[in-house]
Amino acid sequence: MDSLKFNKVFAGILMAGLMALTGIKVAEILVPHKKLASNAYPIEVTEVASSSSAAEAPAGPEPVLALLANADAAASEKLAKKCTACHVFEAGGKNKVGPVLWNIVNADKGAVDGFGYSTALAEFGGGWDYAALNQFLYKPKAYISGTKMNFAGLKKQKDRANMIAYLRSLADAPAALPTDVEIAAEMAN
């Protein structure tokens, strides 16, 4: 075995690197880099004036109060099966990764006994009224930034209305349906 084998390999790698650097410097001298005054191929961009009549994307979820009276709670039982990985829907059930959702409509946020809520949700305050449930089910992390709930949300208005109707039915005494005044107020916002 050659005792200078390592030295020869190292010298070869070092020489290849030096030759590459020399080639780069020679290329810069032969073909110098010049900053162009304008682009060689100018691309003209015309700005389109935005029309005030153009519909903008909604900032949040569509209103659901008007749909609650005719919502199909049974249709959401199938949709709620996805939620059973983290939540329990029965009275007296034990908390899982998420809290028990029995009697959740009009309950205070962060108030289910024995569940460790995120600081963001515990400090958020208020109750789970229909509007709050609509916002939360639409996009939980947008409604309460910092929540531990890893759920993308329900984008379809009908799905949210059905889910809220299902949650409303999970109670000893279901919450009252929204009045016409509350529906009109939500539509005005």
GINORJO-V942930 format. One record per residue. N is the residue number from 0. RES is the residue in three letters. OMEGA is omega in radians with two decimals (* if undefined). D_LAST is the distance of its C-alpha to the last C-alpha in Angstrom with 1 decimal. Layout:
n=[N:N]
res=[RES:RES]
omega=[OMEGA:OMEGA]
d_last=[D_LAST:D_LAST]
//
This chain:
n=[0:1:2:3:4:5:6:7:8:9:10:11:12:13:14:15:16:17:18:19:20:21:22:23:24:25:26:27:28:29:30:31:32:33:34:35:36:37:38:39:40:41:42:43:44:45:46:47:48:49:50:51:52:53:54:55:56:57:58:59:60:61:62:63:64:65:66:67:68:69:70:71:72:73:74:75:76:77:78:79:80:81:82:83:84:85:86:87:88:89:90:91:92:93:94:95:96:97:98:99:100:101:102:103:104:105:106:107:108:109:110:111:112:113:114:115:116:117:118:119:120:121:122:123:124:125:126:127:128:129:130:131:132:133:134:135:136:137:138:139:140:141:142:143:144:145:146:147:148:149:150:151:152:153:154:155:156:157:158:159:160:161:162:163:164:165:166:167:168:169:170:171:172:173:174:175:176:177:178:179:180:181:182:183:184:185:186:187:188]
res=[MET:ASP:SER:LEU:LYS:PHE:ASN:LYS:VAL:PHE:ALA:GLY:ILE:LEU:MET:ALA:GLY:LEU:MET:ALA:LEU:THR:GLY:ILE:LYS:VAL:ALA:GLU:ILE:LEU:VAL:PRO:HIS:LYS:LYS:LEU:ALA:SER:ASN:ALA:TYR:PRO:ILE:GLU:VAL:THR:GLU:VAL:ALA:SER:SER:SER:SER:ALA:ALA:GLU:ALA:PRO:ALA:GLY:PRO:GLU:PRO:VAL:LEU:ALA:LEU:LEU:ALA:ASN:ALA:ASP:ALA:ALA:ALA:SER:GLU:LYS:LEU:ALA:LYS:LYS:CYS:THR:ALA:CYS:HIS:VAL:PHE:GLU:ALA:GLY:GLY:LYS:ASN:LYS:VAL:GLY:PRO:VAL:LEU:TRP:ASN:ILE:VAL:ASN:ALA:ASP:LYS:GLY:ALA:VAL:ASP:GLY:PHE:GLY:TYR:SER:THR:ALA:LEU:ALA:GLU:PHE:GLY:GLY:GLY:TRP:ASP:TYR:ALA:ALA:LEU:ASN:GLN:PHE:LEU:TYR:LYS:PRO:LYS:ALA:TYR:ILE:SER:GLY:THR:LYS:MET:ASN:PHE:ALA:GLY:LEU:LYS:LYS:GLN:LYS:ASP:ARG:ALA:ASN:MET:ILE:ALA:TYR:LEU:ARG:SER:LEU:ALA:ASP:ALA:PRO:ALA:ALA:LEU:PRO:THR:ASP:VAL:GLU:ILE:ALA:ALA:GLU:MET:ALA:ASN]
omega=[-3.11:-3.10:-3.13:-3.09:3.14:-3.13:-3.14:3.12:3.14:3.13:3.12:3.12:3.14:-3.14:3.12:3.11:3.12:3.12:3.12:3.11:3.12:3.13:3.13:-3.13:3.12:3.12:3.11:3.13:-3.10:-3.13:-3.09:3.13:3.11:3.06:-3.13:3.09:3.08:-3.14:3.12:3.09:-3.10:3.10:-3.14:-3.14:3.09:3.13:3.13:3.12:3.14:-3.13:3.13:3.13:3.13:-3.11:3.09:3.11:3.14:-3.11:-3.11:-3.10:3.09:3.13:-3.13:-3.06:-3.13:-3.10:-3.01:-3.11:-3.11:-3.12:-3.10:-3.12:-3.13:3.13:-3.12:3.08:3.10:3.12:-3.11:3.12:3.06:-3.07:-3.06:3.05:-3.09:-3.02:3.03:-3.09:-3.08:3.06:3.12:3.13:3.14:3.10:3.05:3.04:3.06:-3.11:3.04:-3.07:3.07:-3.13:-3.07:-3.11:-3.09:3.04:3.08:3.09:3.08:-3.03:3.12:-3.09:3.03:3.13:3.13:-3.12:3.01:3.13:-3.12:-3.11:-3.13:-3.12:-3.06:3.11:3.14:-3.11:3.12:3.05:-3.06:-3.12:3.14:3.10:3.11:-3.14:-3.08:-3.14:3.11:-3.14:-3.04:-3.07:3.08:-3.12:3.11:-3.13:-3.13:3.10:3.13:-3.06:3.12:-3.13:-3.09:3.13:3.10:-3.07:-3.09:-3.13:-3.11:3.11:3.12:3.13:3.11:-3.13:3.11:3.08:3.10:3.11:3.10:-3.11:-3.13:-3.10:3.04:3.08:-3.09:3.12:3.13:3.06:-3.14:3.12:3.10:3.13:3.13:3.12:3.13:3.13:3.13:3.13:-3.14:-3.11:*]
d_last=[85.2:84.7:84.1:82.3:79.8:76.8:77.9:78.3:74.8:73.2:75.2:74.1:70.3:70.8:72.7:70.0:67.4:69.5:70.2:66.5:65.8:68.8:67.5:64.1:65.8:68.2:65.3:63.5:66.7:67.5:63.9:62.3:58.6:57.5:54.2:53.4:52.4:50.0:49.0:51.8:49.3:46.6:43.3:41.3:37.6:35.6:32.1:29.6:27.3:23.7:22.3:19.1:18.6:18.9:16.0:15.1:14.8:11.5:11.4:10.9:11.3:10.1:8.9:12.3:12.3:13.5:16.2:17.6:19.8:21.6:21.5:24.9:25.8:29.2:28.0:26.5:29.9:31.2:28.2:28.7:32.3:31.3:29.8:33.2:34.7:32.8:31.5:33.2:31.6:34.5:34.9:37.3:37.1:37.8:35.3:35.8:34.3:30.9:30.6:31.2:28.1:29.5:27.4:24.6:21.6:20.8:23.6:23.5:22.9:26.3:28.3:30.3:33.9:36.2:33.6:33.6:30.0:29.3:29.0:25.5:24.3:26.6:25.4:21.6:21.5:19.2:19.4:18.7:16.2:14.5:11.4:14.1:16.3:13.9:13.4:17.1:18.4:16.6:18.4:20.1:21.6:18.4:16.6:19.8:22.1:25.7:25.3:28.5:26.8:28.0:25.8:24.1:21.4:20.4:18.9:18.9:16.1:18.9:20.8:18.1:17.6:21.5:21.9:19.7:21.6:24.8:24.1:23.3:26.7:28.4:28.9:31.6:29.2:26.0:22.7:21.4:19.0:15.6:15.9:14.5:12.7:11.0:10.2:8.9:6.6:5.4:5.5:3.8:0.0]
//
